[in-house]
Amino acid sequence: MGCAELRLVQYLKSLPHVQHLVEVDIDQNTLETYKFRAAPLTIEYLKRREQPLTIDVYQGSVAEYDSSLMEADAIVCIEL
C-alpha cells in the first residue's frame, strides 16, 4: 500500500520465497510511470526462480476494503 515508484518491489522480487506481490497506490499516473520496475529484468529470464513470481499493480486506496487482500501474508504501508 502506497507503493509509489515501486522501489520496494525491486528488493522483494529478489527474495526466493516470495511468490506473489500486489502493489497498490492511489496515484494512477505514478503507477503508469513506474510500472516498468515490476517487469522482469533480462537477468531474471536467464536465471530462473524455483518458484514462479506474479506481480500485480493496482490503483486503489488503503481506506477502501478489498477482499482480494484477505489472503495476504503481509501488508506493507509506505508513506501513507
C-alpha positions as CSV (number, residue, x, y, z in Angstrom):
1,M,0.0,0.0,0.0
2,G,1.5,3.3,-1.0
3,C,4.0,1.7,-3.4
4,A,4.5,5.0,-5.3
5,E,7.6,4.5,-7.5
6,L,7.7,0.7,-6.8
7,R,11.2,0.8,-5.3
8,L,10.4,-1.8,-2.6
9,V,9.2,-4.3,-5.3
10,Q,12.8,-4.3,-6.7
11,Y,14.0,-5.8,-3.4
12,L,11.0,-8.0,-2.7
13,K,11.1,-9.8,-6.1
14,S,14.7,-10.9,-5.4
15,L,13.5,-12.9,-2.4
16,P,13.2,-16.6,-3.5
17,H,10.3,-17.5,-1.2
18,V,8.1,-14.6,-2.4
19,Q,5.6,-15.9,-5.0
20,H,3.0,-13.1,-5.3
21,L,3.3,-9.4,-4.8
22,V,0.4,-6.9,-5.0
23,E,1.4,-3.3,-5.4
24,V,-1.3,-0.7,-4.6
25,D,-1.1,3.1,-4.8
26,I,-3.8,5.8,-5.1
27,D,-1.9,7.7,-7.8
28,Q,-2.6,6.1,-11.3
29,N,-0.1,8.5,-13.0
30,T,2.7,7.4,-10.8
31,L,1.9,3.7,-11.3
32,E,1.9,4.2,-15.0
33,T,5.2,5.9,-14.9
34,Y,7.0,3.4,-12.7
35,K,5.3,0.1,-13.6
36,F,8.4,-1.0,-15.5
37,R,10.0,-1.7,-12.2
38,A,7.7,-4.7,-11.7
39,A,8.7,-6.2,-15.0
40,P,11.3,-8.9,-15.1
41,L,14.9,-7.9,-15.8
42,T,16.9,-9.6,-18.6
43,I,18.9,-11.5,-15.9
44,E,15.7,-12.9,-14.4
45,Y,15.0,-14.7,-17.7
46,L,18.5,-16.2,-17.7
47,K,18.4,-17.3,-14.0
48,R,15.1,-18.8,-13.4
49,R,13.4,-18.9,-9.9
50,E,12.5,-22.1,-8.3
51,Q,9.0,-20.7,-7.5
52,P,7.3,-18.5,-10.1
53,L,6.6,-14.9,-9.2
54,T,3.5,-12.9,-10.0
55,I,3.4,-9.1,-9.6
56,D,0.1,-7.2,-9.8
57,V,0.0,-3.4,-9.8
58,Y,-3.3,-1.8,-8.9
59,Q,-4.7,1.7,-8.4
60,G,-6.5,1.8,-5.1
61,S,-6.8,3.3,-1.6
62,V,-5.8,1.9,1.7
63,A,-9.1,3.4,3.1
64,E,-11.2,1.1,0.8
65,Y,-12.0,-2.5,1.6
66,D,-10.6,-5.0,-1.0
67,S,-11.4,-8.7,-0.4
68,S,-8.5,-9.8,-2.7
69,L,-6.1,-8.8,0.1
70,M,-7.7,-11.1,2.6
71,E,-5.2,-14.0,2.0
72,A,-2.1,-11.7,2.2
73,D,0.7,-12.9,4.4
74,A,1.9,-9.3,4.9
75,I,0.9,-5.8,4.0
76,V,3.5,-3.0,3.9
77,C,2.3,0.6,4.1
78,I,4.8,3.2,3.0
79,E,4.3,6.9,3.2
80,L,0.6,6.9,3.9
